[in-house]
Amino acid sequence: MWARYYRRWAEVTLANMDPKFVELMPPLRRLVPPAKVLDKHVYSPWTEGRLDALLKDSEIDTLVVTGGETDVCVLATVLGAIDRGFRLVLVTDALCSSSDKTHDALMELYHSRFSQQVEAATVQQVLEGWH
């Protein structure tokens, strides 16, 4: 199915796009190291196992989630984090999707169905509460 997907969306493959589009922006790139970057090849960051290992080795118990495609990659990240028992903070004004309709639906889902497992916060609230 991935081959079919990439035939349809060939312009988003590394073979066809400018590599600068997948690099970290300079303000973030300056933070690596000590920050770490894990590239993923599928929707979920959990599938390949590297994220699990990194988080376990670092004794991390809380994830702050931002990102693109609220209804795809973010959803896969959120569900995997819930399954693994992480405290999860979803930064509501640092999410986006190519579909407003499904973005809004997923935001409602995160707030209602997962309200006991997902904390919602704005960027400002996260920065004010950072220790």
N, C-alpha and C positions, 0 to 999 in steps of 0.2 A: 504493500500500500504506500510506503514511503516513495518508491520509484514513481508511482502514479502521481503522488502529491508534487514531487519535484519536477515532473514533466509539466504539470499545470502551472507551477510557480517557479519556473526555471530562473527567473530574474533574481530570486532571493537565495540562490545557491552561491557558495563561495567561488565557484568556477566563473560565475557571471557578474558578480558585484564587485565594486571597489572595496578592497580590504579595509579601508578607513571606516566604512560603515559599521563594522563589527568591532572596532577598537574602542577602548575606553576613552572618554573625553579627557583632555589634559588635566583638569583639576582632580579627576578620580585616578588617573594613571599615576600621578605623583604619590598616591597612597599605597601603591603596590611596589615592593613590600612596605610595611608588614601585612597589609591586606592581601588576600589571596583571590585569584580569579579561577573559576572553574567553568569552562565552556561545556555546553551540553549539545547533543545532537538530536534529541527528541523533545517532546513537550515537557515531560517531567524531569526535574533535576535529580530525582531519586533513582531512576532506572539503571543508570550506569554504575552506581555504588560509590562513586568517589565522594559525593556530598555526605553520605552517611559516615564514611570513614573520617573525613575532615572534621565534621561536627563532633563525633565521638572522641576523637583524639584531642580536640580543643575544649572538651567539657562544656560545650555550649548547650543551653537549655531554652533559649528564647530566640525566635527569628523575627526580624522586621522585614516584611515583604512589600516590595514595590515592583513595578514592571509593566511590560507590554503584553497585551492580550489578556485582559481580565478574565475572559471566558475560555481561555485555552491554557497557556503556559502558567499563568497565575493560579488558575483553578487546579491544575495538576500539582503545583507546588503546595498550595494550601491543603489539599486532601492528603498528600503524602506527609506533610508536617503534622496534621491532625492524627493520622494513623500512627505516627511515631511518638506522639505525646509531647510535642514541643509547645511551649507557650508561643502563641502566634499573634503578632501585631501587624495588621493589614493597614498600610498607609493609604487612606482613601483618596487623597488628592495627588498621589504619585502612582496612579494606575491609569491605563488607557486601553482602548480596544479599537479595532477598525470598524466595529459595529456598536453604535450607541445603544441599540435595542438590547443586545445580549450583555453589554457592559452593565446597563441598568438592572437587568434581570439578575445577573450574578451579584451585584452589590446588594440587592434585596435578599438574595439567598444567603450571602455571607452574614448579613445583619440579623436575619430571622432564623433560618435553619441551623446555622453554626454559631449562634450568639453565645453559647457557653464555651466554645472552643476557639473562637476568633475574636480578638479585641480590635476595634476599629479606632484609628487615630489619624489626625492630620499631620503633615510634615512639622508644622509648628509645635503641636503637642508632643511629638516624638523628640524634637530638639530640646524642648523645655524640660522633658523628663529624663533626658540622657544622663547617665551617671558616669 
